[in-house]
Amino acid sequence: MNGLDWAVLIGYFGVMVAIGVWSHRRVDDVGDFFTAGGRMPWWLSGISHHMSGYSAVMFTGYAGIAYVYGVTSYVTWALPIAIGIAIGSRLFAPRINRLRSRLGVASPLEYLKNRYDLRTQQALAWSGMLLKIVDVGAKWAAIATLLSVFTGLSLNQGILITGAITAVYCTIGGLWADALTELGQFVIQLLAGIAMLVAVAMKLSDRHIGLLDAWDRPALHDHAQPLAGPYGTVFLLAFLFIKLFEYNGGMLNQAQRYMATASAREAERSARLSALLWLVWPLVLFLPMWLAPLLVTAHKPDGSDSYALMTEQLLPHGLLGLVVVGFFSHTMAMCSSDANAVAAVFTRDVVPVLWRRARGWGERVGLLAARVTTVVFLGLSMAVATQVDSPALKDIITVVIKWVAGLMGPIAIPMMLGLLRPFRRSGPTAALTSWAAGLLAFWLVNYPISWHVQGGVPLQYQVSVPLAVSLVLYIVIGLIKPEDTPERLAVIERINTDGDGAEAAVPTPAAQARG
């Protein structure tokens, strides 16, 4: 990177901070900070929902999968997400919006205390927050890895820079700042992605290779196979089921985008837009990655540095800076949205239970607590990021695929299925048992059992077994021991029907704690 590239990067950081400062004027209370007061346009919510699902992991871990295996990187990642969100646009998006508009909550997990009980809510809140710290830590490590390739900065320096800038704008402006910066980041990554695609096409043309002819080259042997390596049919089906829950609210941050729209219908439109973007846009981003073996030789065995090497070699200064900014835009979008979601869960669901005085917080103190929690979460995730390459976590793609996908299911099953009428019989016993058994299954499959299997347990079973265990137990226990009390049925009915259109006020932590 030269001075022009640095100017582009610094200018981007400046714009993000400016948006955060401007968004500060739109935040008057915790409802504005966490759900944009229910005033976010559906198209902005949809773009924000789409952008908050990306990170620099796509340009490191998934770029490596694309480099080694080809189109399976799209078929087993972006395509299941698009299908999952499309299904969730009818199944989950309207109901999650009604959590705010009908029940008046500001956190995706607030409703669980009345849908199940306080123990269930706290179990899901704590496990969800801890998983998010690890998840976001992997995202910081991914962008810092890319930054070190282009600038020579150390991993820890890259983590500190990106985390600090993200903390400024998302702490000041809340969800409004997240969504507006994600809109800007969407435009940036659009330009950066097209620039990279054009650069690759021109370089191949110089070598008299067309985009269609390239697939016949020996370097791309089997790259057109939709399923390859460890990413087979079982993995695809498991990932589709996991992403159905994860990207419709199971990982909390996407749920906030649905809650931020004015109505259930607008939440549905938001989800459809996000699904369409997931179906189309990753193809543009992945195509240069699939063709990378024709242009560069990766230094790392997993190919995770291939996209960065290709960017350095093909793009002129200025455009290089723009693509680097595109890396940042994906990661900062996801991490800032996660920080806002975790702050909502901690301040609305956890603190009032731990500290009696928090139940009497007014709007001003509650808003301050939300901002402090956001900073603390980002700090903890940055600390975890420094350990991503340790023996415990192994590497970035292991954290994202195995840890996050494997542990998300047991947390998301009670949260997401609890919204639906067919699962009304499943109460706190089903929720807690399925959650605990799913976590135990994750540990057994990935450690004691894997140690005694030659070559280890295949990846598809590492991520699918915990989800399957949780799902089966949640349904079976609900049938054997139904706990559909009138109060719980009333909550489910409000989530599944539209009222008279009147907005419910966001309850204070005190009201939630008294329950």
Summary of the structure (lengths in Angstrom):
residues: 515
radius of gyration: 22.3
end to end distance: 56.1
largest distance: 71.3
contacts: 2014
relative contact order: 0.19
helix: 77%
strand: 1%
